[in-house]
């Protein structure tokens, strides 16, 4: 299997983005992740030099970084004696290989490159990147100009970001980071309900197919709607017997309850019929016992086909095989089902279930200050699992009367106050001492107008952001603020349940 048979974890259509670069004088860093191959434009120049389809830095002039810098002084790039850029992966995962493509960079290609990677929980938090643990997954390696330089990676860790270092400077057309998506399985199980077990973002992947002449087999599982035929899986025209097929390994084992087979954009080349088999085979497929999940059925061009009642009961499954007759193109395969995940948080739910009613109500009131809500929750014991706890908690909170909601609001200290529960202090950690006086003044103005404390889910917000939100919401009506505060309390409730489940 070549690297390009694996998913490009950094692809823009999966949410990949180039976040930072120390220099991009000649060509912008964003070009690195463009989905199409790099192009050459003869005789086209910008005000800074030759137009290049890639990321290109200026020439370094400090000692050891290239030609001698006669005038001395600080390098324009500054910092390390080489250039670098940081890419956020669209899908966190295990990196199996990278392609550093130097297409059309001939006399301006870097001499070498290296790759580092890290994993952070809040993938959108730029401030967390400097403090992250960066691991070198590719040591300094030579690069050839105008070449797809492929490097295999041996590291099974889950990463969210990569840093491409080039030595000492130069241009790279494209960066591809191929590997296996590794989702946060806790999130898949968190709120219950059906999830797309085949989705690439949930760890699904195509492992084998009969043919993919016109479109990669992995396209079948990409997120979102297909933009055109090129973003689907398409086989060549079959001239002999048999049919084409695509084997998909589910991200997690589970029971499929609903299928979607989407032939959007395939108007003159959709399959005439399709069928889906399933098997439960965690190890080798050589001995797999395939069972029919969706019997053979007619398909239409340029259509989203949904199947639910038609599905046969085959129980737990690890793989699907989409059979198309005799050939053609399919844009997307979705397989919604119940994930078979052992959720460690369910043990905490069990402890809640066996508490005395008094202790259960006391525990529940740490999530939400409304006594009515806590008593209604205690009436629902036992909870089936963590997902049920979330679901019932949210439903009962939104069923509270205004008086019950106001009781929940009242237990929260004002934003910026130094007193409060440990959870409140942690949630308000973004407030600086210099902002407390202005927050206190505006909090009082808010309370005088609406009759309840200003409530905002403070987790991850800076003091300045909360000040701006407080000023904005002072212009609302009381009815609007009741609704907004209820939404904020609902978010806080979910966060606190999550913290309790993971710490108990």
Secondary structure, 3 states (H helix, E strand, C coil): CCHHHCEECCCHHHCCEEEEECCCCCECHHHHHCCCCCCCCCCCEECCEECCCCEECCCCCCCCCCCCCCCCCCCCCCCCCCEEEEEEEEEEEEEEEEEEECCCCCCCECCEEEEEEECCCCCCCHHHCCCCCCEEEEEEEECCCCCEEEEECCCCCCEEEEEEEEECCCEECEEEEEEEECCCHHHHHHCCCCEECCCHHHCCEEEEECCCCCECHHHHHCCCCCCCHHHCEECCCCCCCCCEEEEEEEEEEEEEEEEEEECCCCCCCECCEEEEEEECCCCCHHHCCCEEEEEEEECCCCCEEEECCCECCCCCEEEEEEEEECCCEECEEEEEEEECCCCCCHHHHHHHHCCCHHHHHHHHCCCCCCHHHHHHHHHCCCCCCHHHHHHHHHHHHHCCCHHHHHHHHHCCCCCCCCCCCHHHHHHCCCCCHHHHHHHHHHHHHHHHHHCCCCCCCCCCCCHHHHHHHHHHHCCCCHHHHHHHHHHHHHHHHHHHHHHHHHHC
